[in-house]
Amino acid sequence: MVQGTGSDVGKSLIVAGLCRAYRNRGLKVFPFKPQNMSNNAAVTADGGEIGRAQALQARACGAPASVDMNPVLLKPQGGAGAQVVLRGRVIGAAAARDYQDLKPKLLAAVLESFGRLAARADLVIVEGAGSASEINLRKNDIANMGFARAADVPVILVGDIDRGGVIAQIVGTKAVLDPADAAMIQGFLVNRFRGDPALFADGMAMIESLTHWPALGLVPFCPAAARLPAEDSFGLAERRRVGAGKIIIAVPLLPGIANFDDLDPFALEPDVTLVMVRSGEVLPSEAQLVLLPGSKATIADLAALRREGWDIDIAAHVRRGGHVIGLCGGYQMLGRTVSDPQGIEGPPGEALGLGLLHIETELGGDKLLAPVRGRSAEDGAPFEGYEMHLGRTSGAGSERPMLVLDDGRRDGAGSADGRVRGCYIHGLFGNPAQRAALLARLGGAGSGLSYEASVEDALDAVARHLEAHIDLDRLLTLAR
């Protein structure tokens, strides 16, 4: 089990890299994360949803993603707390305090899922959540030491030297852990080192001396990691601008942004500059396209969009002849109204949309979770993607669908002039033909590069990187 001294220390990446490295050695490997909190989710082969990071790790293993790989997924939705997904299906919502009482009831399901994977694998690599040292949450824990103790899984602790204070991170974790929990840790890794490794040799020795845990590796910063989908949205605002092309795509960063890996394929396009617009900033007037990604809380994000004044910016953008695309929750925002009569995403209510498409959305019904294939209604460009949404959308705008699915269904809607469009399909722009068709509409050209091949190459690069800096044979011995 890979636990961390904090969030975003590289646990997900290290698990993915180890999964690919051991798979390349011929082992049957599965990833597992008992509890994840993320609005970046993926559809599984068995018809549920799990955290996007676990889907990437499954890919690294060469295995189909399964709901057993992430049995508990929490999807934050603002003031309503978090939506609770158990084995791929929504079972309700819970406030943070209420969820602490719910966790013991979920442990049996977590252990059952882990057992099913372990029975079919040579090796299961488990990812912890947040920080191993959150002793205030240790009671009823199912994500870190609570799981490790219940399943008797040895632990490796990862610290991040890039954020500073890594000696205190790791030594401090040892200081606050219950001795029985600390005994589960078989060694530590220091991640994201920059510079000459010899300069931190004394630091590694000091951590060993103070914790009595062996050093298992000093892992340098890995540039290939930037080509893999991110699990958390925290880094989006830091990226600000991606690329330096003539086609500017502006993305308002709303609080409930979800499935934001829909943006990643644009990094392959030399003609594109992707601009992440943060709170307090205006949408760039020179943008050719405003792209509204998915949202876990559409009505709340509509309110946030208006507080920022981005609704005014988008209206001006459209008057100037600019293009707008909405994906899933972003698509719902483009319509006339979004209603939530059952209070699925928050308090029951209704909100005015941006009014750019003649559609109305009512949240409710069963959640659609399925891989899909099809083509663009306008130009016939093919695509593969997935549906993951609650609610039904209808109206006159739907008579101009954006996509036609292979099963005959039509998805999405468009404005009369074709400059405003939206659909429910995620993963759409992972298809080079779709990116090329979009960029042609905006006055550019697509590269034809395969996003899927880029991800595969990055996984192989990360695996080689870890193999060079961690003794993988020793880790197998520790894994028993």
C-alpha positions as CSV (number, residue, x, y, z in Angstrom):
1,M,0.0,0.0,0.0
2,V,1.3,3.4,-1.0
3,Q,0.4,6.1,1.6
4,G,1.5,9.7,1.6
5,T,2.5,12.4,4.0
6,G,-0.2,14.6,2.4
7,S,-2.4,15.1,-0.6
8,D,-0.8,15.5,-4.0
9,V,2.6,14.0,-3.1
10,G,2.5,11.7,-6.1
11,K,0.8,8.6,-4.7
12,S,-1.5,8.1,-7.8
13,L,1.4,8.5,-10.2
14,I,3.7,6.1,-8.3
15,V,1.0,3.5,-8.2
16,A,0.4,3.9,-11.9
17,G,4.1,3.6,-12.7
18,L,4.6,0.6,-10.5
19,C,1.5,-1.1,-12.0
20,R,3.0,-0.7,-15.5
21,A,6.5,-1.7,-14.4
22,Y,5.3,-5.0,-12.8
23,R,2.9,-5.7,-15.6
24,N,5.9,-5.3,-18.0
25,R,7.6,-8.0,-15.9
26,G,4.8,-10.4,-16.7
27,L,2.8,-10.1,-13.4
28,K,-0.9,-9.9,-13.2
29,V,-1.4,-6.6,-11.4
30,F,-4.5,-4.7,-10.2
31,P,-4.8,-1.3,-8.6
32,F,-7.0,-0.6,-5.6
33,K,-8.0,2.5,-3.7
34,P,-10.4,1.9,-0.8
35,Q,-11.9,5.4,-0.7
36,N,-11.3,8.2,-3.1
37,M,-12.6,11.8,-3.2
38,S,-12.7,13.2,-6.7
39,N,-15.1,14.6,-9.2
40,N,-12.9,13.2,-12.0
41,A,-14.5,9.8,-12.6
42,A,-14.4,7.1,-15.2
43,V,-16.9,4.6,-16.5
44,T,-15.9,1.0,-15.8
45,A,-16.3,-2.1,-18.0
46,D,-18.8,-3.5,-15.4
47,G,-21.1,-0.5,-15.8
48,G,-20.2,1.7,-12.8
49,E,-17.9,4.6,-12.0
50,I,-14.6,4.9,-10.2
51,G,-12.0,7.6,-9.7
52,R,-10.2,8.6,-12.9
53,A,-6.8,7.8,-11.3
54,Q,-7.8,4.2,-10.7
55,A,-9.0,3.8,-14.3
56,L,-5.6,5.1,-15.4
57,Q,-3.9,2.6,-13.0
58,A,-6.0,-0.2,-14.4
59,R,-4.9,0.8,-17.9
60,A,-1.3,0.7,-16.7
61,C,-2.0,-2.9,-15.6
62,G,-3.5,-3.7,-19.0
63,A,-6.7,-4.6,-17.1
64,P,-10.3,-3.4,-17.7
65,A,-11.4,-0.9,-15.0
66,S,-13.7,-2.4,-12.4
67,V,-15.8,-1.0,-9.6
68,D,-13.8,-3.2,-7.2
69,M,-10.7,-1.1,-7.8
70,N,-12.3,1.9,-6.0
71,P,-15.3,0.6,-4.0
72,V,-16.0,4.0,-2.3
73,L,-16.0,7.2,-4.3
74,L,-16.9,10.5,-2.8
75,K,-17.9,13.3,-5.2
76,P,-18.0,16.7,-3.5
77,Q,-21.0,18.8,-4.3
78,G,-20.6,22.0,-2.3
79,G,-23.0,22.7,0.6
80,A,-24.7,19.3,0.2
81,G,-21.5,17.5,1.3
82,A,-20.5,14.7,-1.0
83,Q,-22.3,12.2,-3.2
84,V,-21.4,8.6,-2.0
85,V,-20.8,6.1,-4.7
86,L,-20.5,2.5,-3.5
87,R,-19.1,-0.1,-6.0
88,G,-19.9,2.2,-8.9
89,R,-23.4,3.3,-8.0
90,V,-24.7,6.3,-6.1
91,I,-26.2,5.4,-2.7
92,G,-26.9,8.9,-1.5
93,A,-25.2,12.0,-0.2
94,A,-23.7,12.7,3.2
95,A,-22.3,15.7,5.0
96,A,-18.7,15.3,6.3
97,R,-19.8,14.7,9.9
98,D,-22.4,12.1,8.8
99,Y,-19.9,10.3,6.6
100,Q,-17.6,9.6,9.5
101,D,-20.4,7.5,11.1
102,L,-21.1,5.8,7.7
103,K,-17.6,4.6,7.2
104,P,-17.6,1.5,9.4
105,K,-20.6,0.2,7.5
106,L,-18.6,0.5,4.3
107,L,-15.5,-1.3,5.5
108,A,-17.0,-4.8,4.8
109,A,-17.7,-3.8,1.2
110,V,-14.2,-2.4,0.8
111,L,-12.6,-5.6,2.1
112,E,-14.8,-7.7,-0.1
113,S,-13.7,-5.8,-3.2
114,F,-10.1,-6.0,-2.2
115,G,-10.4,-9.8,-1.6
116,R,-11.9,-10.3,-5.1
117,L,-9.0,-8.5,-6.7
118,A,-6.4,-10.2,-4.6
119,A,-7.8,-13.7,-5.5
120,R,-7.2,-13.0,-9.2
121,A,-3.9,-11.2,-9.1
122,D,-0.2,-11.8,-8.5
123,L,0.1,-8.3,-7.0
124,V,-2.4,-5.6,-5.8
125,I,-1.0,-2.1,-5.4
126,V,-3.2,-0.1,-3.0
127,E,-3.3,3.7,-2.9
128,G,-4.1,5.6,0.3
129,A,-6.0,8.9,0.5
130,G,-4.8,12.2,1.7
131,S,-2.3,11.9,4.6
132,A,-1.4,8.9,6.7
133,S,-1.0,11.3,9.6
134,E,-4.6,12.6,9.8
135,I,-4.9,11.0,13.2
136,N,-8.1,13.1,13.9
137,L,-9.8,10.9,11.2
138,R,-8.2,7.6,12.4
139,K,-11.3,6.4,14.1
140,N,-13.4,4.4,11.6
141,D,-10.8,5.0,8.9
142,I,-11.1,2.9,5.8
143,A,-8.7,4.9,3.5
144,N,-5.3,4.6,5.1
145,M,-4.2,2.7,8.2
146,G,-7.7,1.5,9.0
147,F,-7.7,-0.4,5.8
148,A,-4.0,-1.5,6.0
149,R,-4.6,-3.0,9.5
150,A,-7.9,-4.6,8.5
151,A,-6.4,-6.2,5.4
152,D,-2.9,-6.7,6.8
153,V,-1.3,-4.9,3.9
154,P,2.3,-3.6,4.3
155,V,2.7,0.2,3.7
156,I,5.3,2.4,1.9
157,L,5.2,6.1,2.9
158,V,5.8,8.7,0.2
159,G,6.9,12.3,0.9
160,D,7.2,15.2,-1.6
161,I,10.5,17.1,-1.4
162,D,9.4,19.6,-4.1
163,R,7.0,21.2,-1.6
164,G,9.7,21.5,1.0
165,G,10.1,20.1,4.5
166,V,10.2,16.4,3.5
167,I,12.2,15.4,6.5
168,A,9.5,16.9,8.8
169,Q,6.8,15.3,6.6
170,I,8.1,11.8,7.1
171,V,9.5,12.1,10.6
172,G,6.4,13.9,11.8
173,T,4.2,11.1,10.4
174,K,6.2,8.6,12.5
175,A,5.8,10.9,15.6
176,V,2.0,11.2,15.5
177,L,1.1,7.6,14.4
178,D,-0.1,5.0,16.8
179,P,2.8,2.6,17.2
180,A,0.8,-0.3,15.8
181,D,0.0,1.8,12.7
182,A,3.6,2.9,12.4
183,A,4.7,-0.7,12.4
184,M,2.8,-1.3,9.2
185,I,5.2,1.1,7.3
186,Q,8.0,-0.9,5.8
187,G,10.0,2.0,4.3
188,F,9.7,5.4,2.6
189,L,10.2,7.1,-0.7
190,V,11.1,10.7,-1.3
191,N,9.4,11.9,-4.5
192,R,9.9,14.8,-7.0
193,F,13.6,15.5,-6.3
194,R,15.4,18.1,-8.5
195,G,19.1,18.4,-8.7
196,D,22.0,16.2,-7.7
197,P,20.8,13.2,-5.6
198,A,24.1,13.1,-3.7
199,L,23.1,16.4,-2.1
200,F,20.3,14.7,-0.2
201,A,22.1,11.5,0.8
202,D,22.5,12.9,4.3
203,G,18.8,13.8,4.4
204,M,17.8,10.2,3.5
205,A,20.1,8.9,6.2
206,M,18.6,11.3,8.8
207,I,15.1,10.2,8.0
208,E,16.2,6.5,8.4
209,S,17.8,7.3,11.7
210,L,14.9,9.2,13.2
211,T,12.1,6.8,11.9
212,H,13.9,3.5,11.8
213,W,12.2,3.0,8.4
214,P,14.5,2.0,5.5
215,A,14.9,4.4,2.5
216,L,13.5,2.7,-0.6
217,G,14.2,5.3,-3.1
218,L,14.8,9.0,-4.0
219,V,12.7,9.6,-7.1
220,P,13.6,12.5,-9.3
221,F,11.0,14.7,-10.9
222,C,9.5,12.9,-13.9
223,P,8.6,15.2,-16.8
224,A,6.5,12.4,-18.5
225,A,4.0,12.7,-15.6
226,A,2.7,15.9,-17.1
227,R,1.3,13.9,-20.0
228,L,-1.0,11.8,-17.8
229,P,-4.5,12.8,-16.6
230,A,-4.5,14.6,-13.3
231,E,-6.7,13.3,-10.5
232,D,-7.4,16.6,-8.7
233,S,-8.4,20.0,-10.0
234,F,-6.0,21.8,-7.7
235,G,-3.3,22.0,-10.4
236,L,-5.5,23.4,-13.1
237,A,-5.3,27.0,-11.9
238,E,-1.5,26.8,-11.6
239,R,-1.2,25.8,-15.2
240,R,-2.8,29.0,-16.4
241,R,-1.8,28.7,-20.1
242,V,-1.0,25.4,-21.9
243,G,0.5,25.7,-25.4
244,A,1.3,28.7,-27.6
245,G,-0.9,28.3,-30.6
246,K,-3.0,30.8,-32.4
247,I,-6.3,29.2,-31.4
248,I,-7.2,30.3,-27.9
249,I,-9.6,28.1,-25.9
250,A,-10.7,29.7,-22.6
251,V,-11.9,27.5,-19.8
252,P,-13.7,29.1,-16.8
253,L,-12.6,27.2,-13.7
254,L,-15.8,26.7,-11.7
255,P,-15.8,25.2,-8.2
256,G,-17.6,22.0,-9.1
257,I,-15.5,21.3,-12.3
258,A,-15.6,17.6,-13.1
259,N,-14.1,15.2,-15.7
260,F,-11.6,17.9,-16.5
261,D,-9.3,15.4,-18.3
262,D,-11.6,16.3,-21.3
263,L,-9.2,19.2,-21.7
264,D,-5.9,17.2,-21.8
265,P,-5.9,16.2,-25.5
266,F,-5.7,19.8,-26.5
267,A,-2.1,19.9,-25.1
268,L,-1.1,17.8,-28.2
269,E,-2.2,20.5,-30.6
270,P,0.5,23.0,-31.7
271,D,-2.3,25.4,-32.9
272,V,-3.9,25.6,-29.5
273,T,-3.4,27.7,-26.4
274,L,-5.6,26.5,-23.5
275,V,-6.2,29.3,-21.0
276,M,-7.5,28.4,-17.5
277,V,-9.5,31.4,-16.3
278,R,-9.4,31.7,-12.5
279,S,-11.7,33.4,-10.1
280,G,-11.4,37.1,-10.3
281,E,-10.2,37.1,-13.9
282,V,-12.1,37.9,-17.1
283,L,-12.5,35.6,-20.1
284,P,-9.9,36.7,-22.7
285,S,-11.6,38.7,-25.4
286,E,-9.2,37.2,-28.0
287,A,-10.4,33.6,-27.4
288,Q,-12.0,31.9,-30.4
289,L,-13.7,29.3,-28.1
290,V,-15.1,29.2,-24.6
291,L,-15.3,25.6,-23.3
292,L,-17.5,24.8,-20.3
293,P,-16.4,21.4,-18.9
294,G,-18.5,19.0,-16.8
295,S,-19.8,20.0,-13.3
296,K,-20.7,18.0,-10.2
297,A,-23.1,20.8,-9.1
298,T,-24.6,22.5,-12.2
299,I,-26.9,24.9,-10.4
300,A,-24.3,25.9,-7.9
301,D,-21.7,26.4,-10.7
302,L,-24.1,28.5,-12.7
303,A,-24.4,30.8,-9.6
304,A,-20.6,30.9,-9.3
305,L,-20.3,31.7,-13.1
306,R,-22.7,34.7,-12.6
307,R,-20.8,35.9,-9.5
308,E,-17.6,36.1,-11.5
309,G,-19.4,38.0,-14.3
310,W,-18.4,35.3,-16.8
311,D,-22.0,35.1,-18.1
312,I,-21.6,38.7,-19.3
313,D,-18.2,37.7,-20.8
314,I,-19.7,34.7,-22.6
315,A,-22.6,36.8,-24.0
316,A,-20.1,39.4,-25.3
317,H,-18.0,36.6,-26.8
318,V,-21.0,35.2,-28.7
319,R,-21.9,38.7,-30.0
320,R,-18.4,39.0,-31.4
321,G,-19.0,35.7,-33.3
322,G,-17.1,33.5,-30.9
323,H,-17.8,29.8,-30.4
324,V,-19.0,28.0,-27.2
325,I,-19.0,24.3,-26.4
326,G,-20.5,22.8,-23.2
327,L,-19.7,19.3,-22.1
328,C,-22.2,17.5,-19.8
329,G,-22.8,19.9,-16.9
330,G,-21.4,22.7,-19.2
331,Y,-24.0,21.7,-21.8
332,Q,-26.8,21.9,-19.3
333,M,-25.7,25.4,-18.3
334,L,-26.0,26.6,-21.9
335,G,-29.8,26.0,-21.9
336,R,-32.7,28.1,-20.7
337,T,-33.3,26.4,-17.3
338,V,-31.8,23.7,-15.1
339,S,-34.1,22.3,-12.4
340,D,-33.4,19.9,-9.5
341,P,-36.8,19.1,-8.0
342,Q,-35.5,16.2,-5.9
343,G,-32.5,18.0,-4.5
344,I,-30.0,15.6,-6.1
345,E,-27.1,18.1,-6.3
346,G,-28.1,20.4,-3.5
347,P,-31.3,22.1,-2.2
348,P,-34.3,21.5,-4.6
349,G,-34.8,24.4,-7.0
350,E,-34.4,25.8,-10.5
351,A,-32.0,28.1,-12.1
352,L,-31.9,30.1,-15.3
353,G,-29.3,28.9,-17.7
354,L,-27.2,31.1,-20.0
355,G,-30.0,30.9,-22.6
356,L,-27.7,30.2,-25.5
357,L,-29.4,26.9,-26.5
358,H,-33.1,26.3,-26.7
359,I,-33.1,23.4,-24.2
360,E,-34.2,22.7,-20.6
361,T,-32.7,20.2,-18.2
362,E,-34.3,18.4,-15.3
363,L,-32.0,16.5,-13.0
364,G,-33.2,13.1,-11.8
365,G,-33.7,9.5,-12.9
366,D,-31.1,6.9,-13.2
367,K,-27.5,7.9,-13.8
368,L,-26.3,7.0,-17.3
369,L,-22.9,5.3,-17.2
370,A,-21.8,3.7,-20.5
371,P,-19.1,3.8,-23.2
372,V,-20.4,5.2,-26.5
373,R,-19.3,5.5,-30.1
374,G,-20.6,7.6,-32.9
375,R,-20.0,10.6,-35.2
376,S,-20.5,14.3,-35.4
377,A,-23.9,15.2,-36.9
378,E,-22.4,18.0,-39.0
379,D,-19.2,16.6,-40.4
380,G,-19.3,12.9,-39.7
381,A,-16.1,12.9,-37.7
382,P,-15.9,9.7,-35.6
383,F,-15.5,9.5,-31.8
384,E,-15.4,7.1,-28.9
385,G,-16.3,8.4,-25.4
386,Y,-18.5,7.7,-22.4
387,E,-21.7,9.0,-20.8
388,M,-21.8,9.9,-17.1
389,H,-24.7,12.1,-16.1
390,L,-28.0,12.5,-14.3
391,G,-30.9,14.3,-15.8
392,R,-32.7,14.6,-19.1
393,T,-32.4,17.5,-21.6
394,S,-35.0,18.4,-24.2
395,G,-36.2,21.3,-26.3
396,A,-36.1,22.7,-29.8
397,G,-32.3,22.9,-29.8
398,S,-32.1,19.1,-29.6
399,E,-33.4,19.1,-33.2
400,R,-29.9,20.2,-34.2
401,P,-27.9,17.4,-32.4
402,M,-24.2,17.7,-32.0
403,L,-23.6,14.0,-32.2
404,V,-25.2,10.8,-33.5
405,L,-24.4,7.6,-31.6
406,D,-23.9,4.3,-33.2
407,D,-27.1,3.0,-31.4
408,G,-29.1,5.6,-33.3
409,R,-29.6,8.0,-30.4
410,R,-28.9,11.7,-31.0
411,D,-27.0,13.6,-28.4
412,G,-26.6,17.3,-27.7
413,A,-27.9,20.5,-29.3
414,G,-26.8,23.5,-31.3
415,S,-27.7,27.0,-32.0
416,A,-29.1,28.0,-35.4
417,D,-25.8,29.5,-36.5
418,G,-23.8,26.5,-35.2
419,R,-21.5,28.6,-33.0
420,V,-22.9,27.3,-29.7
421,R,-23.1,23.6,-29.2
422,G,-23.1,21.1,-26.3
423,C,-23.4,17.4,-25.6
424,Y,-23.2,14.9,-22.8
425,I,-20.3,12.8,-24.1
426,H,-17.0,12.8,-22.2
427,G,-13.7,11.9,-23.9
428,L,-14.9,13.5,-27.1
429,F,-11.7,15.4,-27.9
430,G,-9.5,12.4,-27.2
431,N,-10.3,11.5,-30.8
432,P,-7.9,13.2,-33.3
433,A,-10.7,13.5,-35.9
434,Q,-12.9,15.4,-33.5
435,R,-10.1,17.8,-32.5
436,A,-9.2,18.4,-36.2
437,A,-12.8,19.1,-37.1
438,L,-13.1,21.6,-34.2
439,L,-9.9,23.4,-35.0
440,A,-10.8,23.6,-38.7
441,R,-14.0,25.5,-37.6
442,L,-11.9,27.8,-35.6
443,G,-9.3,28.6,-38.3
444,G,-6.6,26.1,-37.4
445,A,-5.6,22.5,-38.1
446,G,-5.4,19.4,-36.1
447,S,-2.1,17.5,-35.6
448,G,-3.5,14.0,-36.0
449,L,-1.7,12.9,-32.9
450,S,-3.2,10.1,-30.9
451,Y,-4.0,11.1,-27.3
452,E,-4.3,7.4,-26.4
453,A,-0.8,6.7,-27.7
454,S,0.5,9.7,-25.8
455,V,-0.9,8.3,-22.5
456,E,0.6,4.8,-23.2
457,D,4.0,6.3,-24.0
458,A,3.8,8.4,-20.8
459,L,2.9,5.3,-18.6
460,D,5.9,3.4,-20.1
461,A,8.2,6.4,-19.4
462,V,7.0,6.7,-15.8
463,A,7.5,2.9,-15.3
464,R,11.1,3.1,-16.6
465,H,11.7,6.1,-14.4
466,L,10.6,4.3,-11.2
467,E,12.5,1.2,-12.2
468,A,15.7,3.3,-12.4
469,H,15.3,4.8,-9.0
470,I,13.4,2.2,-6.8
471,D,14.5,-1.4,-6.2
472,L,11.4,-3.2,-7.5
473,D,12.6,-6.6,-6.4
474,R,12.8,-5.3,-2.8
475,L,9.3,-3.9,-3.0
476,L,8.0,-7.4,-4.1
477,T,9.7,-8.9,-1.1
478,L,8.0,-6.3,1.2
479,A,4.7,-7.0,-0.5
480,R,4.9,-10.7,0.6
